Amino acid sequence: FTFRHDPAGGGALADLGSHALATAEFLLGPITEVMGDCVTVINERPDGKGGSRNVEVDDVGRAFLRFANGASGSIEGNWIATGRKMQHDFEVYGTKGALAFMGERLNELHFFDATDTDGRQGFRKIEAGPAHPPYGRFIVAPGHQIGFNDLKTIEVAGFVRAIAEGAPEPFNFRAGLRIQSLVETIQKSSREQRWAKIE
């Protein structure tokens, strides 16, 4: 039992789904409507003191999404999915192709070009390298790969640069508040079992 299991901690949707929501809006723009489904599968957990406590938050939080540009999608935050260590994946499908990214394979992006001829169609793996900023600031040679901790360094560098240069940082308090609002609207949608507009 941790702070994440406390109602103030928010559950799996707030813990994991918040990152999926931020990625979704970064890739596809503003979310305008949601339909949530938040469930508690494990109703009681050890409290770390030899006893147990009731769980009041979701183990699984998922939502269907509608975007301002007409796109639709879905996200899920799941504490009980076994076998994955760092599954922050996304897939984007369009009329001209598709992209697929897997968090456990951080340095790869898979690209499908729908204009390829029948005999040449399939996903291509694009490996991150010095040609993809800011990779080259960490490793000057291709094939060596950056890691999760490097991502944290990149985030902190953006924050420090925003302070030093007075430049806007896109992932700021307002952006965090926006994601929290999305989480709360999805939770409300789940309770009311209906689509909810994002205000």
Residue, then its C-alpha position, 0 to 999 in steps of 0.5 A: f500500500t503506497f500513497r498511490h492507493d490513497p484517493a488523493g494519489g489518484g489511482a492507475l489513471a492518474d499515476l500512469g494514464s496521465h503520461a499517456l494523456a500528455t503524450a496523446e495531446f502532444l502528438l494529436g492536439p487538444i482532447t475535447e471529449v472522453m469516455g472513461d472506464c476506471v475499475t478496482v480489481i484488487n480491493e484490498r492490499p497489504d498495508g506494510k504493517g502486517g495488516s491490510r487496507n481497502v483500496e479506494v482507487d482504480d487499478v485500471g483506468r482507460a478512456f476513449l478520446r476525441f480530439a479537436n482535429g477529428a481524430s479519436g484514440s484510447i489510453e490505458g493506465n494499468w497497475i495489474a498488467t503483468g509482464r511489462k516493465m515500462q510499457h509507455d507505447f503509442e500507435v498513430y494511424g493516418t491516411k498516408g501511414a502509421l507510427a508505432f513507439m514502444g517505451e521498452r525500446l526507447n530508441e526505436l520508432h517504427f514507420f509505415d508508409a502507405t504509399d509503398t508498393d504492395g511488395r514493399q509495405g511494412f513497418r520500418k525501424i528508425e533508430a535514434g542517433p545523432a541526427h535526432p536532437p538532442y541524442g547527439r548531446f549525449i552520444v556522438a555515435p549512432g547505435h549506442q542509445i540513450g536511456f530513461n535517465d537521459l530523458k530526465t536530464i533533457e527535461v531538466a535542461g529544458f526547465v533550466r533553459a526556460i528560466a535562464e532565457g525566459a523562454p516558454e517551457p511547453f510542459n509547465f504548471r498550466a500543462g500539468l493542470r490541464i492533464q489533471s483536469l483530463v484525469e478528473t473528467i475521465q474519472k467523472s465520466s466513468r462514474e456517470q458512464r457517459w461521454a464527457k466534454i473537456e472544459 
